[in-house]
């Protein structure tokens, strides 16, 4: 799986909608994730500023060809990404 952002729309300073290309099993489709800024602080390890975030969304796995057991279990799969952004030097 990969996600490459193509657009960011800020709702407010803490929230954004991030749209991009989501690829699963060789198929790429647009996906919009809800992103929330958790905290901006200095990293305890590097002492450099970092911005913690959480991105959430849902995909239909069958739309990407992952159809095993589609009739018995849901094909809607939640996505949650927790991470930190650091400034590239």
Secondary structure, DSSP 8 states (H G I E B T S, - for coil): -EEEEEEEEEEETTEEEEEEEEEETTEEEEEEEEEEEEEEEE-TTT-SEEEEEEEEEEEEGGGGT--TTTTTS--EEEEEEEEEEE---
